[in-house]
Structure formats: structure tokens, C-alpha cells
Amino acid sequence: MKTKLVFILLATLLLLTACGQKKMDGTLKLVDQNNKEITFPQDKPAVFFFITTYT
């Protein structure tokens, strides 16, 4: 049963990655804690960390 579930999960993941786009059309803009817009470059891969706190 566990092997069957893993196979279905991997097949679904493969299908979703095959249907995706290679590159985003627009720019990715986020807002930081000071309400300034941050844009990420599209010409090379970028990694960003999302850290949040709950008060």
C-alpha cells in the first residue's frame, strides 16, 4: 500500500512538472517589512527565505 502511494505521488509530481513553464512571464515582486517593493531577477536562479513571526 505504501509503495503504491509513493508511486502515485511521484507520477503526479512528474505530471505537474512536465506541464509547467520553463520561465515566468512577469517579474516577481514582494513587499518587505518597510513596505518597499523587492523584485527578483529573472535571468538567473534566485533563492529567497520567507521568515515570519506570530505575535
Phi and psi restraints in degrees (range 20) as a CNS / XPLOR table:
assign (resid 1 and name C) (resid 2 and name N)
       (resid 2 and name CA) (resid 2 and name C) 1.0 -66.9 20.0 2
assign (resid 2 and name N) (resid 2 and name CA)
       (resid 2 and name C) (resid 3 and name N) 1.0 -38.7 20.0 2
assign (resid 2 and name C) (resid 3 and name N)
       (resid 3 and name CA) (resid 3 and name C) 1.0 -65.6 20.0 2
assign (resid 3 and name N) (resid 3 and name CA)
       (resid 3 and name C) (resid 4 and name N) 1.0 -38.2 20.0 2
assign (resid 3 and name C) (resid 4 and name N)
       (resid 4 and name CA) (resid 4 and name C) 1.0 -64.9 20.0 2
assign (resid 4 and name N) (resid 4 and name CA)
       (resid 4 and name C) (resid 5 and name N) 1.0 -40.5 20.0 2
assign (resid 4 and name C) (resid 5 and name N)
       (resid 5 and name CA) (resid 5 and name C) 1.0 -66.5 20.0 2
assign (resid 5 and name N) (resid 5 and name CA)
       (resid 5 and name C) (resid 6 and name N) 1.0 -41.6 20.0 2
assign (resid 5 and name C) (resid 6 and name N)
       (resid 6 and name CA) (resid 6 and name C) 1.0 -64.4 20.0 2
assign (resid 6 and name N) (resid 6 and name CA)
       (resid 6 and name C) (resid 7 and name N) 1.0 -41.7 20.0 2
assign (resid 6 and name C) (resid 7 and name N)
       (resid 7 and name CA) (resid 7 and name C) 1.0 -62.5 20.0 2
assign (resid 7 and name N) (resid 7 and name CA)
       (resid 7 and name C) (resid 8 and name N) 1.0 -42.9 20.0 2
assign (resid 7 and name C) (resid 8 and name N)
       (resid 8 and name CA) (resid 8 and name C) 1.0 -65.5 20.0 2
assign (resid 8 and name N) (resid 8 and name CA)
       (resid 8 and name C) (resid 9 and name N) 1.0 -40.0 20.0 2
assign (resid 8 and name C) (resid 9 and name N)
       (resid 9 and name CA) (resid 9 and name C) 1.0 -64.8 20.0 2
assign (resid 9 and name N) (resid 9 and name CA)
       (resid 9 and name C) (resid 10 and name N) 1.0 -44.0 20.0 2
assign (resid 9 and name C) (resid 10 and name N)
       (resid 10 and name CA) (resid 10 and name C) 1.0 -66.5 20.0 2
assign (resid 10 and name N) (resid 10 and name CA)
       (resid 10 and name C) (resid 11 and name N) 1.0 -38.5 20.0 2
assign (resid 10 and name C) (resid 11 and name N)
       (resid 11 and name CA) (resid 11 and name C) 1.0 -65.0 20.0 2
assign (resid 11 and name N) (resid 11 and name CA)
       (resid 11 and name C) (resid 12 and name N) 1.0 -40.0 20.0 2
assign (resid 11 and name C) (resid 12 and name N)
       (resid 12 and name CA) (resid 12 and name C) 1.0 -65.9 20.0 2
assign (resid 12 and name N) (resid 12 and name CA)
       (resid 12 and name C) (resid 13 and name N) 1.0 -42.5 20.0 2
assign (resid 12 and name C) (resid 13 and name N)
       (resid 13 and name CA) (resid 13 and name C) 1.0 -63.3 20.0 2
assign (resid 13 and name N) (resid 13 and name CA)
       (resid 13 and name C) (resid 14 and name N) 1.0 -41.3 20.0 2
assign (resid 13 and name C) (resid 14 and name N)
       (resid 14 and name CA) (resid 14 and name C) 1.0 -63.7 20.0 2
assign (resid 14 and name N) (resid 14 and name CA)
       (resid 14 and name C) (resid 15 and name N) 1.0 -41.6 20.0 2
assign (resid 14 and name C) (resid 15 and name N)
       (resid 15 and name CA) (resid 15 and name C) 1.0 -64.2 20.0 2
assign (resid 15 and name N) (resid 15 and name CA)
       (resid 15 and name C) (resid 16 and name N) 1.0 -42.7 20.0 2
assign (resid 15 and name C) (resid 16 and name N)
       (resid 16 and name CA) (resid 16 and name C) 1.0 -67.7 20.0 2
assign (resid 16 and name N) (resid 16 and name CA)
       (resid 16 and name C) (resid 17 and name N) 1.0 -38.2 20.0 2
assign (resid 16 and name C) (resid 17 and name N)
       (resid 17 and name CA) (resid 17 and name C) 1.0 -72.5 20.0 2
assign (resid 17 and name N) (resid 17 and name CA)
       (resid 17 and name C) (resid 18 and name N) 1.0 -30.8 20.0 2
assign (resid 17 and name C) (resid 18 and name N)
       (resid 18 and name CA) (resid 18 and name C) 1.0 -71.8 20.0 2
assign (resid 18 and name N) (resid 18 and name CA)
       (resid 18 and name C) (resid 19 and name N) 1.0 -28.7 20.0 2
assign (resid 18 and name C) (resid 19 and name N)
       (resid 19 and name CA) (resid 19 and name C) 1.0 -87.9 20.0 2
assign (resid 19 and name N) (resid 19 and name CA)
       (resid 19 and name C) (resid 20 and name N) 1.0 -6.0 20.0 2
assign (resid 19 and name C) (resid 20 and name N)
       (resid 20 and name CA) (resid 20 and name C) 1.0 -79.0 20.0 2
assign (resid 20 and name N) (resid 20 and name CA)
       (resid 20 and name C) (resid 21 and name N) 1.0 169.0 20.0 2
assign (resid 20 and name C) (resid 21 and name N)
       (resid 21 and name CA) (resid 21 and name C) 1.0 -87.8 20.0 2
assign (resid 21 and name N) (resid 21 and name CA)
       (resid 21 and name C) (resid 22 and name N) 1.0 153.4 20.0 2
assign (resid 21 and name C) (resid 22 and name N)
       (resid 22 and name CA) (resid 22 and name C) 1.0 -79.7 20.0 2
assign (resid 22 and name N) (resid 22 and name CA)
       (resid 22 and name C) (resid 23 and name N) 1.0 -29.6 20.0 2
assign (resid 22 and name C) (resid 23 and name N)
       (resid 23 and name CA) (resid 23 and name C) 1.0 -144.5 20.0 2
assign (resid 23 and name N) (resid 23 and name CA)
       (resid 23 and name C) (resid 24 and name N) 1.0 145.2 20.0 2
assign (resid 23 and name C) (resid 24 and name N)
       (resid 24 and name CA) (resid 24 and name C) 1.0 -73.3 20.0 2
assign (resid 24 and name N) (resid 24 and name CA)
       (resid 24 and name C) (resid 25 and name N) 1.0 146.8 20.0 2
assign (resid 24 and name C) (resid 25 and name N)
       (resid 25 and name CA) (resid 25 and name C) 1.0 -79.9 20.0 2
assign (resid 25 and name N) (resid 25 and name CA)
       (resid 25 and name C) (resid 26 and name N) 1.0 -42.8 20.0 2
assign (resid 25 and name C) (resid 26 and name N)
       (resid 26 and name CA) (resid 26 and name C) 1.0 -100.6 20.0 2
assign (resid 26 and name N) (resid 26 and name CA)
       (resid 26 and name C) (resid 27 and name N) 1.0 -173.5 20.0 2
assign (resid 26 and name C) (resid 27 and name N)
       (resid 27 and name CA) (resid 27 and name C) 1.0 -96.2 20.0 2
assign (resid 27 and name N) (resid 27 and name CA)
       (resid 27 and name C) (resid 28 and name N) 1.0 152.2 20.0 2
assign (resid 27 and name C) (resid 28 and name N)
       (resid 28 and name CA) (resid 28 and name C) 1.0 -97.0 20.0 2
assign (resid 28 and name N) (resid 28 and name CA)
       (resid 28 and name C) (resid 29 and name N) 1.0 117.4 20.0 2
assign (resid 28 and name C) (resid 29 and name N)
       (resid 29 and name CA) (resid 29 and name C) 1.0 -120.2 20.0 2
assign (resid 29 and name N) (resid 29 and name CA)
       (resid 29 and name C) (resid 30 and name N) 1.0 131.3 20.0 2
assign (resid 29 and name C) (resid 30 and name N)
       (resid 30 and name CA) (resid 30 and name C) 1.0 -123.1 20.0 2
assign (resid 30 and name N) (resid 30 and name CA)
       (resid 30 and name C) (resid 31 and name N) 1.0 162.0 20.0 2
assign (resid 30 and name C) (resid 31 and name N)
       (resid 31 and name CA) (resid 31 and name C) 1.0 -113.8 20.0 2
assign (resid 31 and name N) (resid 31 and name CA)
       (resid 31 and name C) (resid 32 and name N) 1.0 130.1 20.0 2
assign (resid 31 and name C) (resid 32 and name N)
       (resid 32 and name CA) (resid 32 and name C) 1.0 -86.9 20.0 2
assign (resid 32 and name N) (resid 32 and name CA)
       (resid 32 and name C) (resid 33 and name N) 1.0 -173.1 20.0 2
assign (resid 32 and name C) (resid 33 and name N)
       (resid 33 and name CA) (resid 33 and name C) 1.0 -68.4 20.0 2
assign (resid 33 and name N) (resid 33 and name CA)
       (resid 33 and name C) (resid 34 and name N) 1.0 -17.1 20.0 2
assign (resid 33 and name C) (resid 34 and name N)
       (resid 34 and name CA) (resid 34 and name C) 1.0 -99.6 20.0 2
assign (resid 34 and name N) (resid 34 and name CA)
       (resid 34 and name C) (resid 35 and name N) 1.0 15.1 20.0 2
assign (resid 34 and name C) (resid 35 and name N)
       (resid 35 and name CA) (resid 35 and name C) 1.0 59.4 20.0 2
assign (resid 35 and name N) (resid 35 and name CA)
       (resid 35 and name C) (resid 36 and name N) 1.0 32.2 20.0 2
assign (resid 35 and name C) (resid 36 and name N)
       (resid 36 and name CA) (resid 36 and name C) 1.0 -99.2 20.0 2
assign (resid 36 and name N) (resid 36 and name CA)
       (resid 36 and name C) (resid 37 and name N) 1.0 138.9 20.0 2
assign (resid 36 and name C) (resid 37 and name N)
       (resid 37 and name CA) (resid 37 and name C) 1.0 -78.3 20.0 2
assign (resid 37 and name N) (resid 37 and name CA)
       (resid 37 and name C) (resid 38 and name N) 1.0 133.9 20.0 2
assign (resid 37 and name C) (resid 38 and name N)
       (resid 38 and name CA) (resid 38 and name C) 1.0 -114.7 20.0 2
assign (resid 38 and name N) (resid 38 and name CA)
       (resid 38 and name C) (resid 39 and name N) 1.0 127.7 20.0 2
assign (resid 38 and name C) (resid 39 and name N)
       (resid 39 and name CA) (resid 39 and name C) 1.0 -111.7 20.0 2
assign (resid 39 and name N) (resid 39 and name CA)
       (resid 39 and name C) (resid 40 and name N) 1.0 146.2 20.0 2
assign (resid 39 and name C) (resid 40 and name N)
       (resid 40 and name CA) (resid 40 and name C) 1.0 -105.2 20.0 2
assign (resid 40 and name N) (resid 40 and name CA)
       (resid 40 and name C) (resid 41 and name N) 1.0 142.3 20.0 2
assign (resid 40 and name C) (resid 41 and name N)
       (resid 41 and name CA) (resid 41 and name C) 1.0 -69.1 20.0 2
assign (resid 41 and name N) (resid 41 and name CA)
       (resid 41 and name C) (resid 42 and name N) 1.0 145.9 20.0 2
assign (resid 41 and name C) (resid 42 and name N)
       (resid 42 and name CA) (resid 42 and name C) 1.0 -102.4 20.0 2
assign (resid 42 and name N) (resid 42 and name CA)
       (resid 42 and name C) (resid 43 and name N) 1.0 -11.1 20.0 2
assign (resid 42 and name C) (resid 43 and name N)
       (resid 43 and name CA) (resid 43 and name C) 1.0 -81.9 20.0 2
assign (resid 43 and name N) (resid 43 and name CA)
       (resid 43 and name C) (resid 44 and name N) 1.0 -18.5 20.0 2
assign (resid 43 and name C) (resid 44 and name N)
       (resid 44 and name CA) (resid 44 and name C) 1.0 -140.2 20.0 2
assign (resid 44 and name N) (resid 44 and name CA)
       (resid 44 and name C) (resid 45 and name N) 1.0 158.8 20.0 2
assign (resid 44 and name C) (resid 45 and name N)
       (resid 45 and name CA) (resid 45 and name C) 1.0 -64.3 20.0 2
assign (resid 45 and name N) (resid 45 and name CA)
       (resid 45 and name C) (resid 46 and name N) 1.0 144.3 20.0 2
assign (resid 45 and name C) (resid 46 and name N)
       (resid 46 and name CA) (resid 46 and name C) 1.0 -134.6 20.0 2
assign (resid 46 and name N) (resid 46 and name CA)
       (resid 46 and name C) (resid 47 and name N) 1.0 140.8 20.0 2
assign (resid 46 and name C) (resid 47 and name N)
       (resid 47 and name CA) (resid 47 and name C) 1.0 -117.8 20.0 2
assign (resid 47 and name N) (resid 47 and name CA)
       (resid 47 and name C) (resid 48 and name N) 1.0 130.5 20.0 2
assign (resid 47 and name C) (resid 48 and name N)
       (resid 48 and name CA) (resid 48 and name C) 1.0 -131.5 20.0 2
assign (resid 48 and name N) (resid 48 and name CA)
       (resid 48 and name C) (resid 49 and name N) 1.0 152.1 20.0 2
assign (resid 48 and name C) (resid 49 and name N)
       (resid 49 and name CA) (resid 49 and name C) 1.0 -108.0 20.0 2
assign (resid 49 and name N) (resid 49 and name CA)
       (resid 49 and name C) (resid 50 and name N) 1.0 136.2 20.0 2
assign (resid 49 and name C) (resid 50 and name N)
       (resid 50 and name CA) (resid 50 and name C) 1.0 -110.8 20.0 2
assign (resid 50 and name N) (resid 50 and name CA)
       (resid 50 and name C) (resid 51 and name N) 1.0 109.8 20.0 2
assign (resid 50 and name C) (resid 51 and name N)
       (resid 51 and name CA) (resid 51 and name C) 1.0 -117.6 20.0 2
assign (resid 51 and name N) (resid 51 and name CA)
       (resid 51 and name C) (resid 52 and name N) 1.0 130.8 20.0 2
assign (resid 51 and name C) (resid 52 and name N)
       (resid 52 and name CA) (resid 52 and name C) 1.0 -134.8 20.0 2
assign (resid 52 and name N) (resid 52 and name CA)
       (resid 52 and name C) (resid 53 and name N) 1.0 155.8 20.0 2
assign (resid 52 and name C) (resid 53 and name N)
       (resid 53 and name CA) (resid 53 and name C) 1.0 -127.7 20.0 2
assign (resid 53 and name N) (resid 53 and name CA)
       (resid 53 and name C) (resid 54 and name N) 1.0 147.8 20.0 2
assign (resid 53 and name C) (resid 54 and name N)
       (resid 54 and name CA) (resid 54 and name C) 1.0 -110.9 20.0 2
assign (resid 54 and name N) (resid 54 and name CA)
       (resid 54 and name C) (resid 55 and name N) 1.0 127.6 20.0 2
